[in-house]
Amino acid sequence: MENQALQNSGLPVLLIWGEEDQSISLDQIEVLQQILPKSKTRIVEDAGHLVHYERSDELNPEIVDYLDRISK
């Protein structure tokens, strides 16, 4: 039921995942991609669970750009 509500929400989703994440596996990301087929996924090499902190210089502009695009 929760998956269907998430699918039907229409909310834009940006998934950012670090390849070295020990908390969330690639399998779980793939499940999210199936549940949210319109989501955008960014997989970051050599980054862990706190990828947005580890690679903030690289990711912040991408996040701002994504938010900019969905707000129009």
N, C-alpha and C positions, 0 to 999 in steps of 0.2 A: 504493500500500500504506500509506504513512504517513497519508494522508488518511483512509482507512478506520479505521485504528487510533485516530486522533483522534476521528472520529465515534463510534466504539464505546466510547470511554473512559468516557463518562457523567459526565465532569468538568464542573462548572459553569464557564461562561466569561463574563467581562465584558470586552467590547471597548470601549476608550476611544480615540477618534481625533480629532485636531485637524484641522479643515478646511484649515488652511494647511500641513499636514505635507508636506515636500518629500522625505521618505524612503519613506513608505508611501502609496500612492495610494488613492483611493476605490475604484478597481477591485479592488485587493487586499483591501480591507475587505469588499467585496461577495462575493468568492470565499470569504473566511473565513465570512461569514454563510451561504453555501450549504453549506459543509462542516459548519458548526456551527449548524444551524437553531434550536436551543434556546438559543443564546447571547443575551445581552442586549448591545445596542450603544448606546453613548452617543457621539454626534458633537458636538463642541464647536466652536462658531463662534469665529473670530478667535484660534485657537490652533494651534501647530505641533507638531513631533514630541515635544517634552517637555511635553506638555499637562498631565501630572500635576504638574509643577513650576510651569508657567506659571499654572495655575489651581487650585492646591492648596486654597485656601480654599473654592472651589466644589465641587471633586471629592472631597476627603477624606471629607466626610460621606456622600456617595453611595456611595463605596467601602466605608466602614464599614457602612453600611446593607445593602449587597449581601452582604457577608461575614456579617453578622448573620443575614440571611434564609436563606442557604444552609447555615448551620451548625445550623439547627434541624431 
